[in-house]
Amino acid sequence: MDLEYYMNQAIEEAKKSLEKDEVPIGAVVVLNGEIIGRGHNTIETDKSSLAHAEINAIKEAQSHLGDWRLNGAYLFTSVEPCAMCAGAIVNARIDTLVYGCKDENRGFADSVFNIMQVPSLNHRVNIIPVIRENEAKKLIQDFFRKLREIK
């Protein structure tokens, strides 16, 4: 599997968030080499705290398959998932998470806590960290730098 290619797709999704003045995070779900779900942050647009990139991509993938289980799937996201998204990844039975950059303050795949590999849960997710880290991190840093300048 071409990790760089699919992470690039997640970063392209993040840029869609940026166009909407949303925090630039993007995600894609890949199964058998095919992207079956895409998502980017639409929290402000949808007026929903649930409208994270990963959740949007998972919902689209589940709709595509007609099933809530995403066994065998990879989820690529530009930033390490938050607690809600990490839990959704586990609950959707995604096999592998690939993320672009760490989120030291809110990341629940490695940074704050690793929900993905808790031994007592009935599903554990493989994690491949920091693919195309510099591009993913730059999107986030530039967004928040611009926001601070405006304020």
Stockholm file with secondary structure:
# STOCKHOLM 1.0

chainA/1-151         MDLEYYMNQAIEEAKKSLEKDEVPIGAVVVLNGEIIGRGHNTIETDKSSLAHAEINAIKEAQSHLGDWRLNGAYLFTSVEPCAMCAGAIVNARIDTLVYGCKDENRGFADSVFNIMQVPSLNHRVNIIPVIRENEAKKLIQDFFRKLREIK
#=GR chainA/1-151 SS CCHHHHHHHHHHHHHHHHHTTSCCCEEEEEETTEEEEEEECCHHHHTCTTCCHHHHHHHHHHHHHTSSCCTTCEEEEEECCCHHHHHHHHHTTCSEEEEEECCTTTCTTTTSCCGGGCTTSSCCCEEECCSSHHHHHHHHHHHHHHHHHHC
#=GC SS_cons         CCHHHHHHHHHHHHHHHHHTTSCCCEEEEEETTEEEEEEECCHHHHTCTTCCHHHHHHHHHHHHHTSSCCTTCEEEEEECCCHHHHHHHHHTTCSEEEEEECCTTTCTTTTSCCGGGCTTSSCCCEEECCSSHHHHHHHHHHHHHHHHHHC
//
